Amino acid sequence: MTNHTMPLAGRRVIELGTMIAAPFATHILSQLGAEVIKIEPPAGDTTRALVRGGPSGTIIAYSHSKKSLCLDLATDEGKRVFHRLVATADVVIHNLAPSAARKLGVTADDCLATKPDLIHVHIKGYTHGPQSEDLMTNPIAEAATGAMDDHRVDGRPTRFGPSYHDQFAGTYAVIRILGAMLNPAASEADRRIEIGLYETGLHLAARDLAGMQLKSQLLGRLEKEGGGEFSMPGYGSYLTSDQRWVYLLVLTDAHWAKLTRALDMPEDGQTEFARLRDRKKAREAVEAAVRTAVGKYAFAEVEARLRSAGLGFNEVMPLERVLDAPQARQPGKLRELDFRGLQFEVPEFPGQFEVTPNLAPPELGEHSCELLDSLGFNQSEVAALLASGAVQALDPAKFAWAPVRDKN
């Protein structure tokens, strides 16, 4: 299906991204119909060499449907090609360190000098303030904004698994881009967009930070509720008799009543712990009661009872089984990709009804010559750019996965 009716059809987006934040933002833009050109240095995006010397899942999941142009922006010729491309673009987005952006000539000042009506987005560690030049990664954002303090393994503050702060920063960037596009009176300041991982983390933590302030003022002391389950007994994961974990949604007193009936829990627990305040006071006893109740049954029985009761729950799924779920197999949920002869099913952008071109992730420099031609460089100029190293074309031997050796 063509993408001519998609909201960003005809828009050109230039990405200078590495790892996750900017590539995730441009992934969303591409799924909305934009043409995304991924500019990479000769060494490639870092994620091109993370798995046995070859591309990681990040490239497969978030760079499909993009084009790749390999440019050495440390050279004058590379910069010349870049700015000719910028003149044709609607958006430039990058997540380079501030010092690298200045060195390579890709700052808002640099790009807007070439294309005054451009939307320029810099996803960085911190926006304006005393740390605006500091570097930050996803786990440091978790550490700086309170998220990690509440996520401990054996008592040690530990990063989450997925890079949620990177992905949220990319999503916030998309929202700001769409806002600028929708505003016919957008000023230059509106089109100079900076998104900080730190500020993203602060916004994500706003509820917890406000709750902490509320309790401190009401109680006259600091009180924190630990744990991702909001200190609500019965809201968490429990092991069935056949050793499968099920995560229960027990937020309200009505949920508790349904749970106790569904799992035939003792009547005293149904009445003694009927109110959330009582369950919180007796957290350990309530947790033990739920563990015992769930542990009496195999998962299939627990599933049938909870579904019949209308309770929210799900098995805690290992990654290798996630895409086997009937819900995941519904039309429009997964995109089939063939990459280097391997087959992948990649989850689609939520709510997507019109599918963008089903293009595999580009190899480094796969579209370099095509793009140079479209920018008006003649054959001799292209040859000179390739010979100088300012531009690199596809090299099939680059970033090959190392073969897996038989351990036997």
N, C-alpha and C positions, 0 to 999 in steps of 0.2 A: 504494500500500500504506500502511495506517495505521501509526502508530508506537507503538501502545499497549503492545507488548511490549518496547520498547527500554528500556535500563537507567535512563535519566533522564526517562522519560515522567512528566509531572505536576510536574516541577521547573521553577521559574521563576528565570531568571538575568537580572540587570540588568547591562548593560555600559555603562560610560562610557569608551569606548576611542577612540584615534586611531592612525593609522598601522597598526602590525602586531601588537605583542605581545598586548595585551588582545583585540583583534578575532580574532586567531588562536586564542587560548584558547577564546573563546566559540563560534567556528566549530566546534571539536572538540566542545564540550558540546552544541551544537545537533545535530550529527550523531549524538550518543548519545541524542537524543530530548528534550533540554531545550527549553523555550520561552525564547528569548533576546530581550530587549527592549533595543534599542540606543538609548541616550539621547544625543542630540547637541545642541550649542548652535545658536543661529540661524545661525552661520557654517558649521555642518556639520562632520563629520569632515574632517580635512585632505585625506584621499584622495578626497574628492568633487570636488575641483577641480584635480587634478594633470594631466589630459590634455585639452588644449585647452579648459580651463575646466570640464570635466565629470569624472565618476567615472573612476578608474583601474582597472586590473586587480585591485587589492587589494579594492576594494568588490565586484567581481563574484565573485571567488574565495572570499572569506572572510566576506561579509555576506549571502549568499543564505540563505533560510530564517529570517531574523530579522525582527523588527518594529522600526519606527523611531518614537520619540517625541522631538519637538523641544521641549526645555525650556531656558529661560534661568535657570540656577541662580544667577545673580547677583541675582535678584529674590527677595523673600520668598515670593511666590506660587509661583514655580518650585520653591523649596525645599519648600514645603508639598505640592505635587503629588509631588515626588520621594519624600518620606518616607511619603506614603500608599502609594506604589508599593512602597517598601522593606518595608513591613509585610506585603506579600503574597509576598515573594520568599524564595528559599532561599539565593541567592548574589548578592553584589555584587562586581563585578570592574572595576578601572580601572587605567590607566597614566598618570594625571595626575602632574604635578610635585608634590612634597610641599606646597609653598606654595599651589598652586592647589587641591589637595584640601582644605586647611584653609579657604581662602577660600570655597569653594563648599559646604562642609558635607557632604563625602562621605567623611570619614575613618572608620576603624574605630570610634572613639568615637562619632561622629555616628550612624552606621548601627546600631550595636549598642544605642544608647539607644532606637532605634525598634523594633528586632527583636532581642531578646537572644540568640536561638538562630541568628542569621544566620551564614553563612560570608562573611567579608570578605577580599578579595584585592587587594593593592596591588602591581602590577608597577612597579618603580621603577629608578632608576639603580643605587643601592647600598643594601643593607640597613644594619643597625646598624654604627656606626663613625664615624670622623671625616669621612667623605664622604657621610653619609646624606642630606644635603640637596642634594648636587650633582646636576646634570643629566647624562644620558648618552644616547647614541644607539647603534645597532648598531655602526657603525664605530669609535666610541670604545671600546666593549667589546672589539672585536678588537685595538685598539691597546694597551689596558690589560692584556690577559691573554696576550700573546705570540703570538697568531694572526697578526697583521699583520706582525710582524717576519720571519716565514717566508714571506710572500706578497708578492713584490716584482715590479714591472713596470719594466724598465729600471733596476733597482737601487733604485727608490723604494718604500718600504712603501705598500701599496695595499689598500683594502678589498676584501672578497670581493664577488661579484655579488649573490647573494641575501642577505636579512637573517636569516641562520641564528640569530644570538644572540637576536634578537627572537622567532623562532619556537620556539626551544628554551625560552626563558623562559615563553612561553605554554603549552608542553607541560608544563613542570614545574609550572606553576600548576594545570593540569588534574589532574595526579597528586596534588598536595596536596589539592585539592578533593575528589576521589574518596576519598582517605584519610580525610578528616574525615567524609565522608558514611557511610563504612563503619564508623566507630568509634562505637559507641553511647555510649561514655563520653567522647567528645571534649570537652575543656575549652574555655573561652573562648579561652585561649591557642592551642589547636589550631586554632580557627576564625578567628584573626587571622593571616592568612597574608601574608607579604611575600616577594616574589621579586625579586632584584636582577639586572639585566643583567650587572653586574660579577661577582657570585657565580656566575651561570650560566656566564659565560665561564671562570671559574676551574675549575669542575667539568668543562667540556668539555675543558680543557687539562690535566686531571689526569694523564693518561698521559704527555704530553710533559714536564710538570714533574717527575713522578716519575722518568722516564727520564733527564732531565738530572741530577738529584741522584744517581741510581745511577751513571752514568758518571763524574761528578765524584769520587765517593768511591772507585770501583774503580780509576780511572786516575790519581787525584791531580791532575787538571786538568779544566778545562771543555772538553767536546767536544760540538759540535752537528752534527747531520746536517741539512743544508738540503734544502728542496724537499718538495713534497707527495707525492712518490713514495718517501719514506722512504729516499732514497739507495740504492735498489735498481735497478740497471741492468736495463732491459727492462720495467720497470713504468712505463708512461707512454704518450704518444701519438706515433704515427709516421705518416708520409705515404705513401700508396700511389701507384702509378704514374699513376693517374687523379685524383690530387690530392684524395683523401678521407682524413681522419684516422681512424685506428683506435687505440683505447686498449687496451693489453695488460695482462693480469694475470699477472705473472711474479714471484711472491713466493718460491717455493721452488726447490730444485735439481730436483725432479721437473718443475715447470713449465718450467724452462729446457731440460731434456732434450726435452720435448714440443715446445717452440718450435723448437729447432734442427732437429729431424726434420721438423716440419710445413713449415718454410720452406726446407728443403734448405740449411741453413747449412753452411759448411766444417767438416770433421771436427775440425780443430785447435781451433776455437772450442767445439765440443761437449765436448772433453776439457780444454783449458786453462782454461776458465771454468766447469767443471762445478759448482764449489762457490761458494756465495754470497760467502764471504770473498775468493775470487779475483776474482769479478766486481766486487766493491766496490773492490778495489785497482786494477783496470784499467777503471774506470768509463767513461772516454772511448772506449777501444777497443771495449768491449762495446756502448756506445750507437751507435757508428758502424757496428758489425756488424749490429745490429738494424735501424737505418735503411736500410742497404743491402739487407738481406734483404726487408724489407717493401716497399721501393721498387721491387723487381723485378716486382711483381704488381699487377694492378688489384684494386680492393676486393673484387669478387665472388670472385676466386680466393683472396685472403687469407681472406675469410670462410669459404669452403668448407674450406680447409686447416685453419684454426684450430678450426672446429667439429668436423671429423673427428678432430682430435687431442684433443678434450675440454678445450680451454683456455678460460679466461674472457676475454672481449673484448667490445667494442661500438664501433660507429662513433661518433665524436664528433658528436652530432646538433645541427644548428641548430634553434632554437626552432620555426621554421615547419614542420619535418618531424617533430617529436617525436610528435605525436598521430596520425601516419600509420602508426606501427609496428603490426604485427598484435597484438603483446602489449598495446598500449594500447587496441586496438579490442575487446577481449574484454568480454562482458557484465559490468556492475557496475563498470567502471573509470572511466567518464565520465558526467557528469550534463549533460543538455541544458537550457540556460536560454535564455529569450527575455527580453531586457532592452532596452526602448525600441525594439523592432522589430528589434534585431540578435540574431543567434543565436550562442550560445557553447557550447562543450564544456568543462566544468570537471572536472578530476580529482576523484574521490571520496575520502573518508576511507578509508584502507587497511583492508581486512578488513570492509568494510561489506556486510552481506547484506540488511539491511532498510533501505530508503531512506526518509529523512525526507521530509516534503512538498516537492515540487519547486517551491519559491517563488523567484521572481526576487529580487534584492537590492532592499530597500525604498528608495523615494525618501525624502528628508528629510521627517519629519513625516507620513509616509503613514498611520500608525496612531494618530496623536495623539488624535483624537476618539474612536475606538473604545476606546482604553485609558482615557481619562477617563471614558467612560460605564461601563466595567467596574469602575472604582474608586468609582462611586457619585456622581459629579458630575452634577447635573441640567443641563438645557439652558441655563438662565440662567447658571449657574456656568461652564459651558463657554464660553459666549459672552463672559463677562467675562474669562476667562483668555486667550482668543484676542485680545480687544480690547486687553488690557494688554500683550501681547507676551510674557508669561511662558510661554505655550505657543504654538507655531506649527503650523499644519496644512500639508498638502501644497500646494506651489506648483509646478505643472508647469513653470513658466518657469525655475526655479532650476537652476543647474548644468547648463545645456545645453551640449553640445559645440559649439565654434565650427565653422562649416562649413569644409571643406577647399577652398581656392581652387585653381582650375586654373592651373598654372604657365605654360601655353602662352599 
